Amino acid sequence: MSDETAMSDETALSDETALSDETAMSESQAHNWDLPDPFILPITVREEDTDRLGHANNVVYVRWMEDVSWAHIESLGMTWALHEETGKAMAITHTEVDYLLSANAGDELVLGTWLTDWDGRFRSARQFQLIRVADGKTLLRGLSTHACVDMKSQRPSRAPKAFAEILSGALVPGGRGLPL
């Protein structure tokens, strides 16, 4: 392969990367997020997500919140392998959900999350916002708090250094924090 061909391949790859970064950025900026730079999970409401009232069931929203939480921390390097290696995990201690509007089968949604507090030892907080893509309306706002536990005993435990570094580095200022 000639240097010229290699260079044009690199340029094409670079252009594609820039385009996908711009798309991700515009996707994030296209919505009226409560906080900057959310970690987002696209969701399509399935028929089986709905209840007798014909809208997404409240239990499904909580499942989506857990799904985006795991995807977010894993993207930061807090993988299940790290949990197993350290014998520690961040367990949910409290969840608040404000259901503002309903979602129906077929709706395209985007769920954003942010790590909004970390006490440096045991506890963290995470904020959520669910937006319907079609009209940009916020359907849900939520908050969950977490405590580090020993995976064998299920008792509270100081977070390992790796967790502390990951959580500290991912904090987004301006969100709701841990209760006093």
Secondary structure by P-SEA (a helix, b strand, c coil): ccaaaaaaaaaaaaaaaaaaaaaaaaaaacccccccccbbbbbbbccccccccccccaaaaaaaaaaaaaaaaaaacccaaaaaaacbbbbbcbbbbbbcccccccbbbbbbbbbcccccccbbbbbbbbbccccccccccbbbbbbbbcccccccccccaaaaaaaaaacccccccccc
